[in-house]
Amino acid sequence: MAALDVIPHLIGGAEVADTARTGPVFNPATGERIGDVGFADPSRVAEAVAAAKAALPGWRATGLVKRADVFFRLRHLLLEHTDDLAAVLTREHGKVLADARGEVSRGIENVEFAAGLVHLLKGEHAEQVSRGVDVHSTKQPVGVVAAITPFNFPAMVPLWMTSSAIACGNTVVLKPSEKDPSAALFLARLYAEAGLPDGVLNVVHGDGETVGALLDHPDVRAVSFVGSTPIAKSIYTRAAANGKRVQALGGAKNHMVVMPDADLDAAADAAVSASYGAAGERCMAISVLVAVGDATADALIGRIAERIDRLTIGDGADPASEMGPLITAEHRDRVAGYVTGAAAEGATVVVDGTRQEFAGDGFFIGVSLVDHVRPGMRVYDEEIFGPVLSVVRVASYDEAVALINASRYANGTAIFTRDGRTAREFELDIEVGLVGVNVPIPVPVGAFSFGGWRDSLFGDTHMYGPESIHFYTRRKVVTTRWPDPSESQVNLGFPSNH
């Protein structure tokens, strides 16, 4: 992409550029404005929805084996172009290349799951439920689906949504983040190369006006969203009021409990990796370390501080970098504010990443470690979405569980222990959607579903995996009887299956 090119939409297989309203796209590692992205107004959104609606009958009529072939070819193309796609992610998001490749790999898992659509879309059949009566059920597509995806995983989350939605026979209008929009176009072109017909997957870029047009359009039947909790709640409310099926994943404040019997070196490695990977811009990042006992906390803080000293922060395109910049200068300054304000709230800033200096104009910040954090502090209560790890000290396992279950967020959590009984009790006691045992980021493989509880999810259906098949299909139940003409009679009683 040449400097200041306008990144286009993709509607019905054709690229369409909008220049009336645009937004800047930056390389976060340099601070350079590398392009602009055109914003779709309601009329442009209507074009995309119309293209998706026009493609729907043909795609729904496509045989399941032929649909599956698209996903087998797409998997091959993604593997072939992993490095190319990773470079796009690093250039616009800032994450290091190794992390970008990992994102593509996890997205491929969802493509592999969708390739099993012949099995996934099977219905059920029961014969002779009553004399001469059979019942069967089918799974049918819901129609045109809107997929609204976040900046932090510009390839993986679109693959979460589009793979299952398209496999189920729907057509899609994808609205990626305007901060790093090029990955969505890259994926759409790979879909087309894999044999997906024009109009089945459309990409429109934009801001709140664009999203609002999707939420209000009567031909959009379902909406999938991943983002912050306030926006997730707003999208759920507006789309549901318009009669749409909605799954809206919100923010997170993921806690990692470390018991006194845990392998503390392994726990420290996990805490650093899960807290500071992707500069903390992950909905499954560990942002709170819950240490059971002061001795555990002291030992962990020393180990984590040592590891922080060895981290290399720099341009994600540099193979030596372990952590890249944040997505924007504004977000960097917001994250810094949590650290600089923590001491005034009574916390202890052990490592202050805001003081680390970086050459150039990139959106870099160092990693921070904050001890003696408690509920009621902003650094604890709010989703920071940056490389800040808070340490909360508790006296017991029960106090740790109560702390987590009282949080408004319930996306993911983990416990580090060598005791199987404690791990089993944690699995039973904790009220969180995703749980790890000695696994700090318990994002499930593509054959399971992803999602949190409480204010981390609006709607009742999780992303990808089996629950996505439920979300992107409607059940139809057919009751069949072929009676002998002599059996016909008038009967005003309520039908009985006896």
N, C-alpha and C positions, 0 to 999 in steps of 0.2 A: 504494500500500500504506500503510494507516494505521499509526501507530506501534504496535509490538509485536503486529501481526497475526502469526498463525502461517501460514507459507507451506506450502501443502498439497502432497501427492503428486497425481499424475494417473494413475489406474489404470482401464483399460477405458473411458476417456472421462469418468470421473467424478472430481471432486476429493475427496480424502480427507485430513482433518487428523489429525495425531498430536500429542498434547500431553503424553504420559507422559514422553517424552525429547525435549528440544529443544536447539538450539544458537543462539547469538546471531548476528545479522546486523548489521554495522556499515556506516555510511557512512565510509570511511577518511579522507575529507577533513575531516570534523568530529569524528570519534571518537564520534559519536552512535550508540547502539543503535537501529536503525530497525525491527527486527522479530525474530522467532524463526522457526526452521525446524524442523519436526517430523522426528524420526529414525525411520526404519522399522526395526522389529524383524524377526526371521526370519519371523514369521507374515505380516507385511505384505509382505515381499519375496515370499513364496510366493504371495500374492494377485496381485501384479504379474506374476510369472512365469506363473501360471495364466491371467491375462488375455491375455498374449502368446501362450501356447500355444493358447488357444482361437481367437485371431484368425488363427493361422498358416495353416490349410487354406484359408480364404477368400482371404487375401491372396496365397498362393502360386498359387491358381487364377485370380487376376485377370490379364487379358490384359496383355501387355507395353506396348501402346500406351496402355491406360488407366492403367497405373502411371506411364508417362512423363508423362501429362497432369497428374498430381499434382505432379510436379517443375516442370513449366512454370508451373503456377499458384503454387507455392511461391516460385519465383524472383520472380514479379511481386509477391507479397505482401511478400517481404523488401525489395525495392527500395522499395515504397510505405511500409514501416514502418521503414526504416533509422534515421531519427532517433529514433523511439520506442525501438527496441531499443538504440541507442547510449546513450540516456539511462539505461536500466536498467543497462547495463554500467558506466557512469561512476558511478552512485549506489552500486553495491555493490562494484565492484572498485577504482575510483579513477582509472583511466586517463582521459586527456583525451578530450574528445568527438571530436576529429579522429582519434585513434588508435582509438577505439571504432568509428567509421564505417569505418575501414580494415579492422578485424577482420570486420565484417559483410560487407564487399565480398569479402574473401578467402574467407569461408564460402560466399558465393553461387557462387564458382567451382566448388565441389564439388557444389552443386545442379545447376549447368549440366552438369557431367560426368555426373552420375547421370541426367539427362534423356536421355542417349544410350544408355539401357540396352538398347534393342532391338538395337543394334549390339554393345554390350559383352557381352551374354549369348549371342551366337551360338556354336554349337559347331562341330565339324569333321566332314567326311564323306569317306570314301575308298571308292570302289567297286572291286569285282573285286580285292580284296587276295589272294584265292585264287579259284579257279574257282567262280563263283556265290556268293561271300561278300563282303558289304559290311560296313564298320565305321563307326560314327558316335559322336561324343561329345556330351554335354550338360553344362550347368552348372546345378546345382540348389542351392537354398538350404540352409544348414546347420541352420536352425531358429531357436530363441530365442537372441538375442545380448545379452550384457551390455556396456554402454558406460559406462566409468568415466572421468570427465573432470576436468581440473584447474581451479584457480581463475583462472589467468592468461589463459585464452581461453575464457570461459564461453559464448560463442556459436559461435566458429569451430570448436573441436575437436568439440563435439557435432554440428555439421554435417558435419565430416570423417567421423564414424563413422556417423551415422544415414542420411545420404544414400546411401552405397554399400550399407549393410546392407539398408535397406528396398528400394532399387531391385532388389537381387538376390532379393527375395521373402522375406526374413527378417522376423521381428518383434523388437522391441527393448525392453529395460528400461534406461533411461538413469539413471545415478546421477551427478548433477553434484556439484561441490564444495559443501560445506555453507557455505562462506564467501560465495559469491555465487550462490545457487541460482535466482534469479528468471528469468534469461535462458533457462534450460532450459524452464521452463513457458511462457514467451513463444513459444519456437520450437514447442513441442508444440501450442499453440493455433493457430499459423499453419499447421502441418501439417494439423490438423483442418479448418481453413477451406479449405485447398487440396483437400480431398476424401479425406484419408487415413482409413480406417475406424477406429473405436474399437478399442483394444487392440493395434494395430500398433506404436504408440509409447507407452510408459508411462514415467512419471518417478517415481522414488522418491528421497528425500533421506535422508542419514544419515552415519554415521561408519564406523569400522572394523568394527563389528558388522554393519552393513548390507552392506558390501562382502563380508565373510566369508560371509554368507548367500547372496549371489549366486554366489560362487566354489564353494560347496559344493552348490548346488541341482542335482539330477541333470538337470533339464530345460533348463538353460542349456548350450548346446552350444559357444559361442565367447565369448571375453572380449577386449575392446579396452580398453587403458588408456594414459593419458599422465600422467606425474608424475615424482617423484624416483626416482633409481636404487635406493635401498634398498627402497622400496615396490614399484617395478616388478619387482625380482627376487623379492620375496616373493609378489606376485600371480602372476607367471609360475610359480613353483615350486608353489604351492598349486593353482592352476587346472589346470596340466598333470598334477599328481598325481591330479586328479579326472577325467582323461581329456578335458579340454577343449582346443579349439584356442585359442591365446593369441598376442596381439601386445601387448607391453608396452614402451612407449617411456619411457626413463629420463632422467636428467639430462644436463647438458652443461657443457663448458668450452671455448667456441668461441674459436679463435685467428685473428687477422687479421695476416698477414705483410705488411710494407711494405718493399719493395725500395728501394735508393738512387735508382733511376731513376724512381720513382713520382711522380705529381703530388701533392706533399705537402699542398697545400691541400685537394685533393679527398679525400685519405686522412684528413686531420684531420676534415673534415666528416662523412665516413662513420663514423669511429670514434666521434665524439660522438653521432651519430644512432643508431647500432646499439648502443652501450653504455648509453645513458641513456634511450632511448625506453621508454615504459611502465615507467619507474623500474627498468629492468634486469630486470623480471619476465617475461622471454621465454626460452624454451628455445633460441632462436636468437640471443640477444643476444651481442655480442662482449664477452667479459670479459677477454681477453688480447690485447694488441697486441705482436706480435713484430717489433721493429725490427732490420733488418740493418745493423749498423754504428752506432757511437756518434753520428756526425754525423746520421744519420737519426733516431735516438732523440731527440737534443737538439732538432732542428728540429720534430719532431712534438709533443713535450711543450709547447714554447712555443706552438705553434698551438692545441693542444687546450685549454690553460689559458686562452687568450684567449677561446675560444668558450664555455668553462664560465662565465666571468664574465658572459656575456650571456644565459644561460638563465633563463627565468622558471618558477619552481616554485610551484604553487598548486592550488587546487580544480580538478579536471578539468572541472567544469561551466562554468568561466570560460573564454571563448574566448581570453583572453590567455595562459593557462597552456600551457606546452610539456611539462611533466612533472608528474604528480600524486603522491599519497602511495603508500606501500607498503600491502599488504593488511591487516596487523594491527600492533598495537603491538609484539607479541612478535617478529614478523619484522623490524621496523625495528631493534629492539635487537640482534637477532642479526647483522644486516648491519653495524651500527655496530661490533660487536666485532671483525670482520675488519679494519676500518680502524684502530681504536685499537691493535690488537695487531701491526700490520704492522711498525712501526718496531722493536719488540723483536726481530723476526725478521731484521732487517737491511735491510729495505726503506726507501725514502724516500717519505714521504707528501707529494706535491707540492700537492695540494688535498685538504683534509680536510672532507668534507661533513658530518661529524658535528657540527661546530662551528656550522653554520648554524642560526639560530634562526627559528622559525615561530610565528606567533600562533595561538591556539586549541589544541584538543586532537586535531587530526588526526595521522595516522601518517606525518608527513613526515620526510624526511631529505635533506640536500644530496648532490650528486654528488661522488665522490672519484676522484682520480688518484694511482696509486701506482707509483713507478719502482723500478728495480733489484730486481725480483721474480725469484725463482728457484724451480725445483721443490724441494719439501721444505717450503716455507712454506705455512701454512694458507690464506693469501690466494691462493695459486696452486693448491694441490691440491684444494680443496673447491669445490663449487658454491655460490656466494654468493647468486645470484638477487636482486641488487639493483644500484643504480647505482654500481658500483665497477669501474674499469678499471685493470688491472695492465699494466705495461710490462716486457717481458723483452727484454734486449739480447743479440743473438747476432752472431757475426762473419761468418756466411756463410749462403747459401741452404741448403746441406746441413745446417747446424746447426739451422736453423729447421724443416726437414722432420723431422729426427730428434726434435726436441722435441715436435712435434705427434703424431708416430706413437707416441711413448712414453706419451702421456696415456691414462688409463683411459677417458676420454670421447672419443667420435668422432662427434658429432652433425653439426656444421657447421664449416667453415673458409673462409677467403678469402685471396686474395693481391692486393696492389695493385702493379702494375708496368706499364710501357709496352712491355715486351719480350715479343713473342709466343712466343718459344722458351722463356723462363722460365715463362710461364703454362702452356704445354703440358706442360713437364716437371713442374710442380706438379700438374697434373691427373693425370698418370700416377703420380707418386711418392707422393702423399698417401694415407693409409689412413683416410679419413673418408667418411661417407655422402653429405654434401651439400657441394659445393664452389662457391665463388664466385670469379670473376675480375673484379676491380674492382667487385664486388657484395658488400657486407658481410653481408647477410642473405640467403643463397641459398635461400629457401623457394620451391620450384618451383610453377608454375601447376598448376591442378587436374587437368590431363591427364597429369601426371607424378606419381610417388609420393614420399612424404616419410618419411625415417627415417635414423637413424645406425647406427654400428657399435659394436663392443665393449660397454662398459657403458652405452651410450646406447640399446640395444635388446635386449630379451629376446624370443626368437622369431625367425623368419626372414622375416617379412613386414612390409613398410613400410605406412604409413598412406595413405589415399585414393589416387586414381588407379588405374592398371591393377592394382597389387598388391592393392588392396582388393577388387577383383572376385575375385581368386584366393582371398583369405582368407575372404570371405563366401559362397563357393560350394564345392560338392563336385563333382568330375568323375565322370561315369558314362559308361562306354564300352560300347556295345552292338554285338555281332557278330551278323549276320543272314545266314541262308541259307534259301532256299526250294527244296529239292531236288525233283526228280521222284521219285515213289515207287519207281520202278525202281532208283534209285541207292542206296537204303538197304541197309546191310550192317553186320555186326558187325566191328569193327576195334579191337583192344586196344592198338594202337600209339599213341604220343603224336601228337596232331594236327600235321600239317605244312601249311604254307601254300604248298608248292611244287606 
